[in-house]
Amino acid sequence: MAKMEDNELLIPEHGGYSTHDIVFDSFEKIIKKLKKDIKKMKQNIDQLNAAEL
């Protein structure tokens, strides 16, 4: 889950970005982080399900 401590998610890449680019870049980073978190959660669920068998 993206947290306030994940400040790097909100720091734009270096370059001549406009405000819109900064916002979309931040959203893109957050979405990538959430996808990684979802993948990890699915793996944890699979491990728990395998342990129950």
All heavy atoms as atom14 arrays in JSON, in Angstrom:
{
  "sequence": "MAKMEDNELLIPEHGGYSTHDIVFDSFEKIIKKLKKDIKKMKQNIDQLNAAEL",
  "atom14_mask": [
    [1, 1, 1, 1, 1, 1, 1, 1, 0, 0, 0, 0, 0, 0],
    [1, 1, 1, 1, 1, 0, 0, 0, 0, 0, 0, 0, 0, 0],
    [1, 1, 1, 1, 1, 1, 1, 1, 1, 0, 0, 0, 0, 0],
    [1, 1, 1, 1, 1, 1, 1, 1, 0, 0, 0, 0, 0, 0],
    [1, 1, 1, 1, 1, 1, 1, 1, 1, 0, 0, 0, 0, 0],
    [1, 1, 1, 1, 1, 1, 1, 1, 0, 0, 0, 0, 0, 0],
    [1, 1, 1, 1, 1, 1, 1, 1, 0, 0, 0, 0, 0, 0],
    [1, 1, 1, 1, 1, 1, 1, 1, 1, 0, 0, 0, 0, 0],
    [1, 1, 1, 1, 1, 1, 1, 1, 0, 0, 0, 0, 0, 0],
    [1, 1, 1, 1, 1, 1, 1, 1, 0, 0, 0, 0, 0, 0],
    [1, 1, 1, 1, 1, 1, 1, 1, 0, 0, 0, 0, 0, 0],
    [1, 1, 1, 1, 1, 1, 1, 0, 0, 0, 0, 0, 0, 0],
    [1, 1, 1, 1, 1, 1, 1, 1, 1, 0, 0, 0, 0, 0],
    [1, 1, 1, 1, 1, 1, 1, 1, 1, 1, 0, 0, 0, 0],
    [1, 1, 1, 1, 0, 0, 0, 0, 0, 0, 0, 0, 0, 0],
    [1, 1, 1, 1, 0, 0, 0, 0, 0, 0, 0, 0, 0, 0],
    [1, 1, 1, 1, 1, 1, 1, 1, 1, 1, 1, 1, 0, 0],
    [1, 1, 1, 1, 1, 1, 0, 0, 0, 0, 0, 0, 0, 0],
    [1, 1, 1, 1, 1, 1, 1, 0, 0, 0, 0, 0, 0, 0],
    [1, 1, 1, 1, 1, 1, 1, 1, 1, 1, 0, 0, 0, 0],
    [1, 1, 1, 1, 1, 1, 1, 1, 0, 0, 0, 0, 0, 0],
    [1, 1, 1, 1, 1, 1, 1, 1, 0, 0, 0, 0, 0, 0],
    [1, 1, 1, 1, 1, 1, 1, 0, 0, 0, 0, 0, 0, 0],
    [1, 1, 1, 1, 1, 1, 1, 1, 1, 1, 1, 0, 0, 0],
    [1, 1, 1, 1, 1, 1, 1, 1, 0, 0, 0, 0, 0, 0],
    [1, 1, 1, 1, 1, 1, 0, 0, 0, 0, 0, 0, 0, 0],
    [1, 1, 1, 1, 1, 1, 1, 1, 1, 1, 1, 0, 0, 0],
    [1, 1, 1, 1, 1, 1, 1, 1, 1, 0, 0, 0, 0, 0],
    [1, 1, 1, 1, 1, 1, 1, 1, 1, 0, 0, 0, 0, 0],
    [1, 1, 1, 1, 1, 1, 1, 1, 0, 0, 0, 0, 0, 0],
    [1, 1, 1, 1, 1, 1, 1, 1, 0, 0, 0, 0, 0, 0],
    [1, 1, 1, 1, 1, 1, 1, 1, 1, 0, 0, 0, 0, 0],
    [1, 1, 1, 1, 1, 1, 1, 1, 1, 0, 0, 0, 0, 0],
    [1, 1, 1, 1, 1, 1, 1, 1, 0, 0, 0, 0, 0, 0],
    [1, 1, 1, 1, 1, 1, 1, 1, 1, 0, 0, 0, 0, 0],
    [1, 1, 1, 1, 1, 1, 1, 1, 1, 0, 0, 0, 0, 0],
    [1, 1, 1, 1, 1, 1, 1, 1, 0, 0, 0, 0, 0, 0],
    [1, 1, 1, 1, 1, 1, 1, 1, 0, 0, 0, 0, 0, 0],
    [1, 1, 1, 1, 1, 1, 1, 1, 1, 0, 0, 0, 0, 0],
    [1, 1, 1, 1, 1, 1, 1, 1, 1, 0, 0, 0, 0, 0],
    [1, 1, 1, 1, 1, 1, 1, 1, 0, 0, 0, 0, 0, 0],
    [1, 1, 1, 1, 1, 1, 1, 1, 1, 0, 0, 0, 0, 0],
    [1, 1, 1, 1, 1, 1, 1, 1, 1, 0, 0, 0, 0, 0],
    [1, 1, 1, 1, 1, 1, 1, 1, 0, 0, 0, 0, 0, 0],
    [1, 1, 1, 1, 1, 1, 1, 1, 0, 0, 0, 0, 0, 0],
    [1, 1, 1, 1, 1, 1, 1, 1, 0, 0, 0, 0, 0, 0],
    [1, 1, 1, 1, 1, 1, 1, 1, 1, 0, 0, 0, 0, 0],
    [1, 1, 1, 1, 1, 1, 1, 1, 0, 0, 0, 0, 0, 0],
    [1, 1, 1, 1, 1, 1, 1, 1, 0, 0, 0, 0, 0, 0],
    [1, 1, 1, 1, 1, 0, 0, 0, 0, 0, 0, 0, 0, 0],
    [1, 1, 1, 1, 1, 0, 0, 0, 0, 0, 0, 0, 0, 0],
    [1, 1, 1, 1, 1, 1, 1, 1, 1, 0, 0, 0, 0, 0],
    [1, 1, 1, 1, 1, 1, 1, 1, 0, 0, 0, 0, 0, 0]
  ],
  "atom14_positions": [
    [[0.84, -1.17, 0.0], [0.0, 0.0, 0.0], [0.89, 1.24, 0.0], [1.88, 1.29, 0.72], [-0.89, -0.03, 1.23], [-1.78, 1.16, 1.38], [-2.76, 0.96, 2.88], [-4.26, 1.65, 2.32], [0.0, 0.0, 0.0], [0.0, 0.0, 0.0], [0.0, 0.0, 0.0], [0.0, 0.0, 0.0], [0.0, 0.0, 0.0], [0.0, 0.0, 0.0]],
    [[0.54, 2.21, -0.8], [1.31, 3.46, -0.83], [1.07, 4.23, 0.46], [-0.07, 4.4, 0.88], [0.9, 4.3, -2.03], [0.0, 0.0, 0.0], [0.0, 0.0, 0.0], [0.0, 0.0, 0.0], [0.0, 0.0, 0.0], [0.0, 0.0, 0.0], [0.0, 0.0, 0.0], [0.0, 0.0, 0.0], [0.0, 0.0, 0.0], [0.0, 0.0, 0.0]],
    [[2.12, 4.64, 1.1], [2.02, 5.34, 2.37], [2.66, 6.71, 2.24], [3.41, 6.98, 1.32], [2.74, 4.54, 3.46], [2.18, 3.17, 3.68], [3.02, 2.42, 4.68], [2.52, 0.99, 4.77], [3.55, 0.1, 5.23], [0.0, 0.0, 0.0], [0.0, 0.0, 0.0], [0.0, 0.0, 0.0], [0.0, 0.0, 0.0], [0.0, 0.0, 0.0]],
    [[2.38, 7.55, 3.2], [2.97, 8.88, 3.21], [4.5, 8.79, 3.3], [5.2, 9.66, 2.82], [2.43, 9.72, 4.36], [0.97, 10.09, 4.21], [0.61, 11.0, 2.68], [1.42, 12.55, 3.02], [0.0, 0.0, 0.0], [0.0, 0.0, 0.0], [0.0, 0.0, 0.0], [0.0, 0.0, 0.0], [0.0, 0.0, 0.0], [0.0, 0.0, 0.0]],
    [[5.01, 7.71, 3.89], [6.45, 7.55, 4.01], [7.1, 7.29, 2.66], [8.3, 7.44, 2.51], [6.8, 6.4, 4.96], [6.39, 6.62, 6.4], [4.95, 6.22, 6.67], [4.49, 5.24, 6.1], [4.29, 6.93, 7.44], [0.0, 0.0, 0.0], [0.0, 0.0, 0.0], [0.0, 0.0, 0.0], [0.0, 0.0, 0.0], [0.0, 0.0, 0.0]],
    [[6.31, 6.88, 1.68], [6.84, 6.6, 0.34], [6.98, 7.9, -0.44], [6.43, 8.07, -1.51], [5.95, 5.61, -0.41], [5.91, 4.25, 0.25], [6.91, 3.88, 0.91], [4.91, 3.55, 0.1], [0.0, 0.0, 0.0], [0.0, 0.0, 0.0], [0.0, 0.0, 0.0], [0.0, 0.0, 0.0], [0.0, 0.0, 0.0], [0.0, 0.0, 0.0]],
    [[7.75, 8.83, 0.11], [7.89, 10.15, -0.49], [8.43, 10.09, -1.91], [8.13, 10.97, -2.71], [8.8, 11.03, 0.37], [8.16, 11.38, 1.69], [6.94, 11.46, 1.8], [8.97, 11.58, 2.7], [0.0, 0.0, 0.0], [0.0, 0.0, 0.0], [0.0, 0.0, 0.0], [0.0, 0.0, 0.0], [0.0, 0.0, 0.0], [0.0, 0.0, 0.0]],
    [[9.23, 9.08, -2.22], [9.79, 9.0, -3.56], [8.7, 8.83, -4.61], [8.92, 9.12, -5.77], [10.83, 7.88, -3.67], [10.26, 6.47, -3.63], [10.06, 5.93, -2.22], [10.35, 6.65, -1.25], [9.6, 4.79, -2.09], [0.0, 0.0, 0.0], [0.0, 0.0, 0.0], [0.0, 0.0, 0.0], [0.0, 0.0, 0.0], [0.0, 0.0, 0.0]],
    [[7.53, 8.39, -4.2], [6.43, 8.26, -5.15], [5.96, 9.62, -5.66], [5.41, 9.72, -6.74], [5.24, 7.53, -4.51], [5.46, 6.09, -4.11], [4.25, 5.57, -3.35], [5.72, 5.24, -5.32], [0.0, 0.0, 0.0], [0.0, 0.0, 0.0], [0.0, 0.0, 0.0], [0.0, 0.0, 0.0], [0.0, 0.0, 0.0], [0.0, 0.0, 0.0]],
    [[6.16, 10.64, -4.88], [5.67, 11.96, -5.24], [6.75, 12.88, -5.79], [6.46, 14.0, -6.19], [5.0, 12.62, -4.02], [3.86, 11.81, -3.41], [3.34, 12.5, -2.16], [2.74, 11.62, -4.41], [0.0, 0.0, 0.0], [0.0, 0.0, 0.0], [0.0, 0.0, 0.0], [0.0, 0.0, 0.0], [0.0, 0.0, 0.0], [0.0, 0.0, 0.0]],
    [[7.99, 12.42, -5.81], [9.07, 13.25, -6.32], [9.17, 13.04, -7.83], [9.36, 11.92, -8.29], [10.41, 12.88, -5.64], [10.31, 13.15, -4.14], [11.56, 13.66, -6.26], [11.5, 12.64, -3.34], [0.0, 0.0, 0.0], [0.0, 0.0, 0.0], [0.0, 0.0, 0.0], [0.0, 0.0, 0.0], [0.0, 0.0, 0.0], [0.0, 0.0, 0.0]],
    [[9.02, 14.11, -8.61], [9.07, 13.95, -10.06], [10.47, 13.63, -10.55], [11.47, 13.95, -9.89], [8.62, 15.33, -10.57], [8.96, 16.26, -9.48], [8.81, 15.49, -8.19], [0.0, 0.0, 0.0], [0.0, 0.0, 0.0], [0.0, 0.0, 0.0], [0.0, 0.0, 0.0], [0.0, 0.0, 0.0], [0.0, 0.0, 0.0], [0.0, 0.0, 0.0]],
    [[10.53, 13.0, -11.7], [11.82, 12.75, -12.34], [12.39, 14.1, -12.78], [11.66, 15.06, -12.98], [11.63, 11.84, -13.56], [11.02, 10.48, -13.24], [11.96, 9.59, -12.44], [13.18, 9.69, -12.61], [11.45, 8.82, -11.62], [0.0, 0.0, 0.0], [0.0, 0.0, 0.0], [0.0, 0.0, 0.0], [0.0, 0.0, 0.0], [0.0, 0.0, 0.0]],
    [[13.7, 14.15, -12.95], [14.33, 15.39, -13.38], [13.96, 15.66, -14.84], [13.84, 14.76, -15.65], [15.85, 15.3, -13.24], [16.27, 15.16, -11.81], [16.18, 16.19, -10.91], [16.76, 14.11, -11.12], [16.61, 15.78, -9.73], [16.97, 14.51, -9.82], [0.0, 0.0, 0.0], [0.0, 0.0, 0.0], [0.0, 0.0, 0.0], [0.0, 0.0, 0.0]],
    [[13.78, 16.9, -15.17], [13.47, 17.26, -16.54], [12.49, 18.41, -16.57], [12.08, 18.94, -15.54], [0.0, 0.0, 0.0], [0.0, 0.0, 0.0], [0.0, 0.0, 0.0], [0.0, 0.0, 0.0], [0.0, 0.0, 0.0], [0.0, 0.0, 0.0], [0.0, 0.0, 0.0], [0.0, 0.0, 0.0], [0.0, 0.0, 0.0], [0.0, 0.0, 0.0]],
    [[12.11, 18.81, -17.75], [11.21, 19.94, -17.92], [9.76, 19.53, -17.89], [9.06, 19.66, -18.88], [0.0, 0.0, 0.0], [0.0, 0.0, 0.0], [0.0, 0.0, 0.0], [0.0, 0.0, 0.0], [0.0, 0.0, 0.0], [0.0, 0.0, 0.0], [0.0, 0.0, 0.0], [0.0, 0.0, 0.0], [0.0, 0.0, 0.0], [0.0, 0.0, 0.0]],
    [[9.3, 19.02, -16.77], [7.92, 18.57, -16.65], [6.99, 19.74, -16.34], [7.32, 20.64, -15.58], [7.77, 17.55, -15.52], [8.29, 16.17, -15.85], [9.32, 15.61, -15.12], [7.73, 15.43, -16.87], [9.79, 14.35, -15.41], [8.19, 14.17, -17.17], [9.22, 13.63, -16.43], [9.67, 12.38, -16.72], [0.0, 0.0, 0.0], [0.0, 0.0, 0.0]],
    [[5.8, 19.65, -16.92], [4.74, 20.58, -16.53], [4.03, 19.99, -15.31], [4.29, 18.86, -14.91], [3.75, 20.75, -17.68], [3.04, 19.54, -17.9], [0.0, 0.0, 0.0], [0.0, 0.0, 0.0], [0.0, 0.0, 0.0], [0.0, 0.0, 0.0], [0.0, 0.0, 0.0], [0.0, 0.0, 0.0], [0.0, 0.0, 0.0], [0.0, 0.0, 0.0]],
    [[3.13, 20.74, -14.75], [2.37, 20.26, -13.58], [1.63, 18.97, -13.91], [1.6, 18.04, -13.12], [1.39, 21.33, -13.1], [2.13, 22.52, -12.8], [0.62, 20.88, -11.89], [0.0, 0.0, 0.0], [0.0, 0.0, 0.0], [0.0, 0.0, 0.0], [0.0, 0.0, 0.0], [0.0, 0.0, 0.0], [0.0, 0.0, 0.0], [0.0, 0.0, 0.0]],
    [[1.01, 18.92, -15.1], [0.27, 17.71, -15.5], [1.2, 16.51, -15.57], [0.83, 15.41, -15.14], [-0.4, 17.93, -16.85], [-1.5, 18.93, -16.8], [-1.32, 20.24, -17.18], [-2.79, 18.82, -16.4], [-2.45, 20.9, -17.02], [-3.35, 20.08, -16.54], [0.0, 0.0, 0.0], [0.0, 0.0, 0.0], [0.0, 0.0, 0.0], [0.0, 0.0, 0.0]],
    [[2.39, 16.71, -16.11], [3.34, 15.6, -16.21], [3.75, 15.11, -14.83], [3.89, 13.91, -14.61], [4.59, 16.03, -16.99], [4.31, 16.29, -18.45], [3.39, 15.66, -19.01], [5.03, 17.11, -19.05], [0.0, 0.0, 0.0], [0.0, 0.0, 0.0], [0.0, 0.0, 0.0], [0.0, 0.0, 0.0], [0.0, 0.0, 0.0], [0.0, 0.0, 0.0]],
    [[3.94, 16.03, -13.91], [4.33, 15.65, -12.55], [3.22, 14.84, -11.9], [3.47, 13.81, -11.28], [4.66, 16.9, -11.7], [5.92, 17.56, -12.25], [4.82, 16.54, -10.23], [6.21, 18.93, -11.66], [0.0, 0.0, 0.0], [0.0, 0.0, 0.0], [0.0, 0.0, 0.0], [0.0, 0.0, 0.0], [0.0, 0.0, 0.0], [0.0, 0.0, 0.0]],
    [[1.98, 15.28, -12.06], [0.83, 14.57, -11.47], [0.72, 13.17, -12.07], [0.6, 12.18, -11.35], [-0.47, 15.37, -11.67], [-1.68, 14.53, -11.28], [-0.43, 16.66, -10.87], [0.0, 0.0, 0.0], [0.0, 0.0, 0.0], [0.0, 0.0, 0.0], [0.0, 0.0, 0.0], [0.0, 0.0, 0.0], [0.0, 0.0, 0.0], [0.0, 0.0, 0.0]],
    [[0.77, 13.06, -13.4], [0.63, 11.76, -14.03], [1.81, 10.85, -13.72], [1.64, 9.65, -13.55], [0.44, 11.9, -15.54], [-0.92, 12.41, -15.92], [-1.07, 13.6, -16.6], [-2.06, 11.7, -15.57], [-2.33, 14.07, -16.94], [-3.32, 12.16, -15.9], [-3.45, 13.36, -16.59], [0.0, 0.0, 0.0], [0.0, 0.0, 0.0], [0.0, 0.0, 0.0]],
    [[3.01, 11.42, -13.61], [4.17, 10.63, -13.24], [4.0, 10.06, -11.83], [4.29, 8.9, -11.58], [5.43, 11.5, -13.32], [6.7, 10.71, -13.1], [6.86, 9.65, -13.74], [7.53, 11.15, -12.28], [0.0, 0.0, 0.0], [0.0, 0.0, 0.0], [0.0, 0.0, 0.0], [0.0, 0.0, 0.0], [0.0, 0.0, 0.0], [0.0, 0.0, 0.0]],
    [[3.48, 10.89, -10.93], [3.24, 10.43, -9.55], [2.2, 9.32, -9.53], [2.38, 8.31, -8.84], [2.78, 11.6, -8.67], [3.8, 12.57, -8.58], [0.0, 0.0, 0.0], [0.0, 0.0, 0.0], [0.0, 0.0, 0.0], [0.0, 0.0, 0.0], [0.0, 0.0, 0.0], [0.0, 0.0, 0.0], [0.0, 0.0, 0.0], [0.0, 0.0, 0.0]],
    [[1.11, 9.5, -10.28], [0.08, 8.45, -10.33], [0.64, 7.17, -10.9], [0.34, 6.07, -10.42], [-1.12, 8.9, -11.17], [-2.08, 9.79, -10.44], [-2.58, 10.93, -11.06], [-2.49, 9.52, -9.15], [-3.47, 11.77, -10.39], [-3.37, 10.34, -8.48], [-3.86, 11.47, -9.11], [0.0, 0.0, 0.0], [0.0, 0.0, 0.0], [0.0, 0.0, 0.0]],
    [[1.47, 7.29, -11.93], [2.05, 6.1, -12.54], [2.93, 5.35, -11.53], [2.86, 4.12, -11.43], [2.88, 6.5, -13.75], [3.43, 5.31, -14.52], [4.18, 5.72, -15.77], [4.77, 6.82, -15.78], [4.17, 4.93, -16.71], [0.0, 0.0, 0.0], [0.0, 0.0, 0.0], [0.0, 0.0, 0.0], [0.0, 0.0, 0.0], [0.0, 0.0, 0.0]],
    [[3.73, 6.08, -10.75], [4.56, 5.44, -9.73], [3.7, 4.76, -8.67], [4.02, 3.66, -8.23], [5.48, 6.48, -9.07], [6.59, 6.97, -9.97], [7.42, 8.02, -9.26], [8.52, 8.56, -10.11], [9.29, 9.6, -9.41], [0.0, 0.0, 0.0], [0.0, 0.0, 0.0], [0.0, 0.0, 0.0], [0.0, 0.0, 0.0], [0.0, 0.0, 0.0]],
    [[2.63, 5.42, -8.25], [1.75, 4.85, -7.24], [1.08, 3.58, -7.76], [0.99, 2.57, -7.05], [0.7, 5.89, -6.78], [1.4, 7.0, -6.0], [-0.4, 5.24, -5.95], [0.55, 8.23, -5.73], [0.0, 0.0, 0.0], [0.0, 0.0, 0.0], [0.0, 0.0, 0.0], [0.0, 0.0, 0.0], [0.0, 0.0, 0.0], [0.0, 0.0, 0.0]],
    [[0.63, 3.61, -9.01], [-0.02, 2.43, -9.6], [0.97, 1.27, -9.68], [0.62, 0.13, -9.36], [-0.6, 2.78, -10.99], [-1.81, 3.69, -10.82], [-0.96, 1.51, -11.77], [-2.3, 4.32, -12.1], [0.0, 0.0, 0.0], [0.0, 0.0, 0.0], [0.0, 0.0, 0.0], [0.0, 0.0, 0.0], [0.0, 0.0, 0.0], [0.0, 0.0, 0.0]],
    [[2.21, 1.54, -10.08], [3.22, 0.47, -10.14], [3.46, -0.12, -8.76], [3.59, -1.33, -8.6], [4.53, 1.01, -10.72], [4.47, 1.24, -12.2], [5.79, 1.79, -12.73], [5.71, 2.07, -14.21], [6.98, 2.63, -14.73], [0.0, 0.0, 0.0], [0.0, 0.0, 0.0], [0.0, 0.0, 0.0], [0.0, 0.0, 0.0], [0.0, 0.0, 0.0]],
    [[3.52, 0.74, -7.74], [3.72, 0.27, -6.36], [2.54, -0.59, -5.92], [2.72, -1.65, -5.3], [3.9, 1.46, -5.42], [3.92, 1.11, -3.95], [5.28, 1.27, -3.36], [5.28, 1.12, -1.86], [5.29, -0.24, -1.42], [0.0, 0.0, 0.0], [0.0, 0.0, 0.0], [0.0, 0.0, 0.0], [0.0, 0.0, 0.0], [0.0, 0.0, 0.0]],
    [[1.33, -0.15, -6.23], [0.14, -0.93, -5.86], [0.13, -2.28, -6.56], [-0.24, -3.29, -5.95], [-1.13, -0.14, -6.18], [-1.4, 1.06, -5.28], [-2.58, 1.87, -5.84], [-1.66, 0.64, -3.86], [0.0, 0.0, 0.0], [0.0, 0.0, 0.0], [0.0, 0.0, 0.0], [0.0, 0.0, 0.0], [0.0, 0.0, 0.0], [0.0, 0.0, 0.0]],
    [[0.53, -2.33, -7.81], [0.59, -3.6, -8.53], [1.57, -4.56, -7.87], [1.29, -5.76, -7.75], [0.97, -3.37, -9.99], [-0.17, -2.82, -10.83], [0.25, -2.65, -12.28], [-0.88, -2.15, -13.12], [-0.51, -2.01, -14.54], [0.0, 0.0, 0.0], [0.0, 0.0, 0.0], [0.0, 0.0, 0.0], [0.0, 0.0, 0.0], [0.0, 0.0, 0.0]],
    [[2.73, -4.03, -7.43], [3.7, -4.88, -6.73], [3.11, -5.39, -5.42], [3.29, -6.55, -5.06], [4.98, -4.1, -6.45], [5.85, -3.88, -7.64], [7.11, -3.11, -7.25], [7.98, -2.8, -8.44], [9.18, -2.03, -8.06], [0.0, 0.0, 0.0], [0.0, 0.0, 0.0], [0.0, 0.0, 0.0], [0.0, 0.0, 0.0], [0.0, 0.0, 0.0]],
    [[2.42, -4.51, -4.7], [1.81, -4.9, -3.44], [0.74, -5.97, -3.65], [0.64, -6.92, -2.87], [1.2, -3.69, -2.73], [2.24, -2.73, -2.18], [3.44, -3.1, -2.14], [1.86, -1.6, -1.8], [0.0, 0.0, 0.0], [0.0, 0.0, 0.0], [0.0, 0.0, 0.0], [0.0, 0.0, 0.0], [0.0, 0.0, 0.0], [0.0, 0.0, 0.0]],
    [[-0.06, -5.82, -4.69], [-1.1, -6.81, -4.99], [-0.47, -8.15, -5.32], [-0.94, -9.2, -4.86], [-2.0, -6.31, -6.15], [-2.87, -5.15, -5.66], [-2.86, -7.44, -6.71], [-3.6, -4.42, -6.79], [0.0, 0.0, 0.0], [0.0, 0.0, 0.0], [0.0, 0.0, 0.0], [0.0, 0.0, 0.0], [0.0, 0.0, 0.0], [0.0, 0.0, 0.0]],
    [[0.6, -8.13, -6.11], [1.29, -9.38, -6.46], [1.81, -10.07, -5.2], [1.67, -11.28, -5.04], [2.44, -9.08, -7.42], [3.14, -10.3, -7.93], [4.22, -9.94, -8.93], [4.94, -11.17, -9.43], [6.0, -10.83, -10.39], [0.0, 0.0, 0.0], [0.0, 0.0, 0.0], [0.0, 0.0, 0.0], [0.0, 0.0, 0.0], [0.0, 0.0, 0.0]],
    [[2.39, -9.28, -4.29], [2.92, -9.85, -3.05], [1.79, -10.42, -2.19], [1.92, -11.49, -1.61], [3.69, -8.79, -2.27], [4.38, -9.32, -1.06], [5.25, -8.27, -0.39], [5.93, -8.86, 0.82], [6.83, -7.91, 1.46], [0.0, 0.0, 0.0], [0.0, 0.0, 0.0], [0.0, 0.0, 0.0], [0.0, 0.0, 0.0], [0.0, 0.0, 0.0]],
    [[0.67, -9.72, -2.13], [-0.48, -10.21, -1.35], [-1.01, -11.52, -1.93], [-1.33, -12.44, -1.17], [-1.6, -9.17, -1.33], [-1.37, -8.05, -0.36], [-2.84, -7.02, -0.24], [-2.21, -5.52, -0.95], [0.0, 0.0, 0.0], [0.0, 0.0, 0.0], [0.0, 0.0, 0.0], [0.0, 0.0, 0.0], [0.0, 0.0, 0.0], [0.0, 0.0, 0.0]],
    [[-1.07, -11.62, -3.25], [-1.53, -12.86, -3.89], [-0.6, -14.01, -3.56], [-1.05, -15.13, -3.3], [-1.64, -12.67, -5.4], [-2.83, -11.84, -5.82], [-2.91, -11.72, -7.33], [-4.11, -10.9, -7.75], [-4.2, -10.78, -9.21], [0.0, 0.0, 0.0], [0.0, 0.0, 0.0], [0.0, 0.0, 0.0], [0.0, 0.0, 0.0], [0.0, 0.0, 0.0]],
    [[0.71, -13.73, -3.56], [1.67, -14.78, -3.21], [1.49, -15.22, -1.76], [1.55, -16.42, -1.46], [3.1, -14.28, -3.43], [3.47, -14.1, -4.88], [4.82, -13.44, -5.07], [5.38, -12.86, -4.13], [5.33, -13.5, -6.29], [0.0, 0.0, 0.0], [0.0, 0.0, 0.0], [0.0, 0.0, 0.0], [0.0, 0.0, 0.0], [0.0, 0.0, 0.0]],
    [[1.25, -14.28, -0.87], [1.02, -14.61, 0.55], [-0.24, -15.45, 0.7], [-0.26, -16.4, 1.49], [0.93, -13.33, 1.39], [2.25, -12.63, 1.54], [3.3, -13.2, 1.3], [2.22, -11.37, 1.91], [0.0, 0.0, 0.0], [0.0, 0.0, 0.0], [0.0, 0.0, 0.0], [0.0, 0.0, 0.0], [0.0, 0.0, 0.0], [0.0, 0.0, 0.0]],
    [[-1.28, -15.09, -0.02], [-2.53, -15.86, 0.04], [-2.3, -17.28, -0.46], [-2.78, -18.24, 0.14], [-3.64, -15.15, -0.76], [-4.06, -13.87, -0.02], [-4.84, -16.07, -0.96], [-4.95, -12.95, -0.82], [0.0, 0.0, 0.0], [0.0, 0.0, 0.0], [0.0, 0.0, 0.0], [0.0, 0.0, 0.0], [0.0, 0.0, 0.0], [0.0, 0.0, 0.0]],
    [[-1.56, -17.4, -1.57], [-1.26, -18.74, -2.11], [-0.48, -19.57, -1.1], [-0.74, -20.76, -0.94], [-0.49, -18.62, -3.42], [-1.34, -18.11, -4.57], [-2.59, -18.16, -4.46], [-0.75, -17.66, -5.57], [0.0, 0.0, 0.0], [0.0, 0.0, 0.0], [0.0, 0.0, 0.0], [0.0, 0.0, 0.0], [0.0, 0.0, 0.0], [0.0, 0.0, 0.0]],
    [[0.47, -18.94, -0.41], [1.25, -19.66, 0.59], [0.37, -20.1, 1.76], [0.5, -21.21, 2.27], [2.39, -18.78, 1.11], [3.5, -18.58, 0.11], [4.57, -17.62, 0.62], [4.41, -16.99, 1.66], [5.66, -17.51, -0.13], [0.0, 0.0, 0.0], [0.0, 0.0, 0.0], [0.0, 0.0, 0.0], [0.0, 0.0, 0.0], [0.0, 0.0, 0.0]],
    [[-0.54, -19.22, 2.18], [-1.45, -19.58, 3.27], [-2.38, -20.72, 2.85], [-2.65, -21.64, 3.63], [-2.27, -18.37, 3.7], [-1.49, -17.29, 4.45], [-2.38, -16.06, 4.63], [-1.03, -17.81, 5.8], [0.0, 0.0, 0.0], [0.0, 0.0, 0.0], [0.0, 0.0, 0.0], [0.0, 0.0, 0.0], [0.0, 0.0, 0.0], [0.0, 0.0, 0.0]],
    [[-2.88, -20.66, 1.63], [-3.76, -21.72, 1.13], [-3.01, -23.04, 1.04], [-3.56, -24.09, 1.36], [-4.34, -21.35, -0.23], [-5.42, -20.29, -0.11], [-6.05, -20.13, 0.94], [-5.63, -19.55, -1.18], [0.0, 0.0, 0.0], [0.0, 0.0, 0.0], [0.0, 0.0, 0.0], [0.0, 0.0, 0.0], [0.0, 0.0, 0.0], [0.0, 0.0, 0.0]],
    [[-1.76, -23.0, 0.62], [-0.95, -24.23, 0.5], [-0.66, -24.8, 1.91], [-0.63, -26.01, 2.09], [0.35, -23.93, -0.22], [0.0, 0.0, 0.0], [0.0, 0.0, 0.0], [0.0, 0.0, 0.0], [0.0, 0.0, 0.0], [0.0, 0.0, 0.0], [0.0, 0.0, 0.0], [0.0, 0.0, 0.0], [0.0, 0.0, 0.0], [0.0, 0.0, 0.0]],
    [[-0.48, -23.94, 2.89], [-0.21, -24.39, 4.25], [-1.43, -25.07, 4.87], [-1.28, -25.94, 5.71], [0.24, -23.21, 5.11], [0.0, 0.0, 0.0], [0.0, 0.0, 0.0], [0.0, 0.0, 0.0], [0.0, 0.0, 0.0], [0.0, 0.0, 0.0], [0.0, 0.0, 0.0], [0.0, 0.0, 0.0], [0.0, 0.0, 0.0], [0.0, 0.0, 0.0]],
    [[-2.61, -24.66, 4.45], [-3.84, -25.25, 4.99], [-4.07, -26.66, 4.47], [-4.74, -27.45, 5.11], [-5.04, -24.38, 4.64], [-5.07, -23.07, 5.4], [-6.27, -22.21, 5.0], [-7.07, -22.65, 4.15], [-6.38, -21.11, 5.53], [0.0, 0.0, 0.0], [0.0, 0.0, 0.0], [0.0, 0.0, 0.0], [0.0, 0.0, 0.0], [0.0, 0.0, 0.0]],
    [[-3.49, -26.98, 3.31], [-3.69, -28.31, 2.74], [-2.87, -29.29, 3.46], [-2.72, -29.92, 4.22], [-3.29, -28.33, 1.25], [-4.09, -27.39, 0.36], [-3.51, -27.45, -1.05], [-5.55, -27.81, 0.33], [0.0, 0.0, 0.0], [0.0, 0.0, 0.0], [0.0, 0.0, 0.0], [0.0, 0.0, 0.0], [0.0, 0.0, 0.0], [0.0, 0.0, 0.0]]
  ]
}
